[in-house]
Amino acid sequence: MDDQKKRRSMLIYVIVALVIYLFLSRSLFPQIMNATITTVDYSQFLADVEADKVDEVELNTGSNTIRFVEKDGEEERIYETTLFPNDTQLVALLREHNVDFSANIPDQSSGIWFYMLLSYVLPLLIFFGGGWLLNRQLKKQMGDDSPSMNFGGGFGGFGMGGLGRSNVKEVKGEETGVTFRDVAGQDEAKDSLVEIVSFLKNPDKYTAIGARCPRGALLVGPPGTGKTLLARAVAGEAGVPFFQISGSEFVEMFVGRGAAKVRDLFKQASEKAPCIVFIDEIDAVGKRRDTGLTSNDEREQTLNQLLSEMDGFDNQKGIVVLAATNRPESLDQALLRPGRFDRRIPVELPDLAGREAILQIHADDVKMGPNIDLGIIARSTPGASGADLANIINEAALRAVRNGRNRVSQDDLVESVDVVIAGEKKKSTVLSEHEKEIVSYHETGHAIVAAMQKGSAPVSKITIVPRTSGALGFTMQVEEDERFLTTRQEAKDKIAVLCGGRAAEELIFNEMTTGASNDIERATQLARAMVTQYGMSEKFGMVALGQQRNRYLGGGAELTCSEGTAQEIDAEVQRLVEEGHQKALKILQENRFKLHEIAHYLQRKETVTGEEFMNILTRDDGFAPKLAAAQTQ
């Protein structure tokens, strides 16, 4: 039974108990209260006798009290008063008014105890008795009679028969619908997993020589690169059951519950072996243990149980544990040692060929028009993950439907790249002519500085259409080929390109705007990496002054130097950025007329292709040799 069904059963039980209690309190309890005894004055008693209202009287000399009954039709009321001492005329008065004072009047004080029983004891019996019955019913439905689920454990065990059960999702291998053919751009990762598939299919081939299958493999990489997809593909290739659970599902409020879930998970896996157990985001439960005051006993017990189970199961049965994480540096070292996770498989961002292959896989599920070139899209998306590329294809299909077409065109794909990178076109933002002019010069400044430098990626598009990401425009550069190394000069040229927008504003308008904020941030980040990580600083040389944190989550770097050195690093970073700024100013000053011409053209058209940009830039017969000379410097 899943959590939703358990919560629904508990809610129904609480509602039924509440209805029963309200029914008793509204119907039965008022009648009991009406049967209780009311205390009155002795003078009121005498007045009621003289008025012939009293029918029966009980004299209790032991407690010096008088109880009398008054009847009004069928309704009967009981009163009590204190006996007045030395009242010798009372008996005569009772006889005079025909009051039966010799009758045996029943004692109704037991009604109070009956009321207490129904008001407090009965609801508790209903609550705890019903909870016990519900708990037993849940355990029968789950087939779990373990002592740890008993109701006698108090509120910690009440109604929680399923907390020791893992919420694992079991899928048969052939039902995953994924094989290695559906995974592209991760050839190295697939090669590392092929051996696991071979063992699950033919374990005897390995046991005959004495080899053992890896107990576990850890998939590490940025989000969206296909770690879960790879795990499902392994199960699909091997045709074995696939158990999938998230690391966060082991974390419970009560100490010991997470460990119980781990035990249950491996118990189910042992019964279905050979199989694959996939723990997604394992860093939620496998973080490094410490002795600090902030330690979490529940998480540490769960981790200890996981370590014990990975040591304890017989991998000859064919149980393979796959796990995925974006933060391998935070995992406990005991979890990473051989014998637990024997292999660490990087699932990195795809290269150019990988991106094109991923696009092709997703394009096969969409009706594509003629003359589609996915290579252009792949070159336009460096650093994109598999999830980003799938989103690009989907956005292109959505755009085709919005435009009333039944096939995706190349324009749809190109526009979808812009949507994924910078967001949708922001129709509500209307720039004034002056602001549009500033943005035009800003983006043209980037493009001209990039075109006039050797080794810079060619400009493929310039636009001043506002986007939902907040950008008022952007200049896109696309590399012709995949590049894995960056020289010091190329890094300095990139800083100059990033400073080109601000430089154009200063040169033409003699003013600065907030539009260069993102450019300044990226230029500063690159300059700091040159100094602290890449050893490209003339002042500090080949020394690492910082270390990267959360590599796959873009956590940046933190300094590992003294406070004095940090101040010198800031000064060096400032020098590198200012050097790029002055270089951009110089290039734009030398090409001021082209800056005016292209900016005005961009202001009118709003979007300019790279081909149009280069045609205008090289239109003057004497400019082409000048451009070639600048790029060879």
C-alpha positions, 0 to 999 in steps of 0.5 A: 500500500502506498503513502496515498492509500495509507493517508486516505485510510487514516483520514477515513478512520479519524472522520468516523471516530469524530462523527461517533463522538459528536453523535454521542455528545449531542444525543446521549450525553444531554439526557444523562446530564438532565438526570443529574441532581440539582442542589437547592435551598431548604426554603425552596424545598419547603415552598415546593412542598407547600405548592404540592410540587414534590412527589417523593422525598428521601431523608438521609440522616447520615449525610443530613441531606434531603433528596426529593423528586418533582414530576412535570408530566413525564419529566422527572427532576431530582433535587437535593438540599441540606436538612434543617436541624430540629425541624419537628414539623417536617413530617407533619407537613409532608403528610399534609401534602400527601408526599410519599417520604417512605418511598425508595428513591433511586440514587442517580449519582451513578449517572455522573460516572456513566457520563464520564465513561462515555465522555472520556473513556469511550472516545479513547477506546474508539481511538486506540482500538480503531487505530490498532485494528487499522494498523493490523489491516495495513500490515495484512495488506502489505504482508508485513507482520514484523514486531517493529510495526506493532501498535504497542510501541506507543504513538511512534508506532501508531498507524505507521505500519508502512513507515518501514517499507521502502517506496521503491518503484519496481519496473520489469526490464523489458518495460523500461522502454529504454536501451542503449540505442536510446542513449546518445552522446555518452559512449564512454559511459555506455562502454563502462556499463556494458560489462554489467549488462553482460554479467547480468545476462551471463553470470556463469561466464564470469564465475567460471574464471573467478571474476565477480561483478561490480557491486555498484557503479556511481554515475556522476555528472551535471543535471540533465546529462542522462544518468537516470536514463543510463540506469534504465537502459542497463535494465532494458538491455539486461532484461532484469527488474529495475528498482528505482528510489530517490535518496531523499525517500530514506530520510525520515523523522523517526530514527531507525525508519530510514534504516528499515527502508534500506533493509526492506529495499535490499530484501525485495531486491534479493527476492527478485535477483538478478536485478538492478537497484538504482538510488537517485540523488544518493547524496541526500543520504550518503553525505560525509559523516562528521562529529559536529553538533549538527550531525543527523542521527537518522541520516547516519543510521540510514547510511550505516545500514546502506553500507552494511547491506552493500557489504552483506548481499551476495553479488553472485545472485546478480544484484547491482546497485547503481547510484547517481549524484551531482555532488560526488565530493560530498559523499562519505568515503566509506561509500566510495571504496571498492567493494561498494561502489567499485566504479565511478562513471562520469556522465559529462556534457556531450561534445559536438558529435554527441549533441548532434546524435542526441538531437537526432534521437529526439528529432526521430519522434517529431515530424521534421521538414525537409532540409533540416541541418541538426549540425548547425543546432549542435554547433549553436549549443555548446555546453548544452545537456541532453535535457536541454537538447530535448527541450530544444526539439520540443520547443521547435515542435510547439512553435510549428504548431503555433504557426499552423504547420504540421512539420518542424522547419529549420527556422523553428529549430534556430528560434528554439535555441534562442528560447532555451538560451535567452527565453521567449520574446518579451512582447510586453517590453517596448523599448524607446528609440533612444534605448533601442539605439543604445542596445544596438550600439552595445550589441554591435560593439560585441560583434565588431570586437569579436570579428576583429580578433584572431581565433574568436568564434564567428558571429552568427546572430545579433538581435535587440529583441528583449527576452524573458530572461531579462536580456534586451539583446544578445550577440551569438557566436558559434564555433566551427569545431569543438574546442577543449583547450583555451590559451591565455591569449584567447581568454584575454580576447574573450574578456575584450569581447565581453567589454565591447558592449560597455566600450561602445556605450562610452565611445558613442554616448559618453555614458554607461548603462546597466545593460553591461551587468552580465558582461561585467560579471562574466568577464570578472569571473573569467579573469579570476579563474585565469588568476586562481585556477589556470595559472595564467597570471603574470604576477602569481604564475603557475600557482593554484590560489583557489579550489572549485566547489560543486563542480557539476552544479556551477558552484564556482571556486573559493580562495585558498590563500591568505587575506593579503594575497586575496587583495592582490588577486583582486587587483590582478583581476581588475587589471586583466578586465581593464586591459580587455576594456581598453583593447575593446575601446581601441578596436571600436575607435579604429572602426567607428564608422562601421560601428555606426553603420551596423548599429543603425542597420540593426536598429531598423531590422532588430535581428541581423544574421552573421552573414549580413553582419560580415557583408556590411563589415567587409563592404568597403574594398579597403576594409577586407585586408584591414580585417585580415591583418587584424585577425592575424595579429 
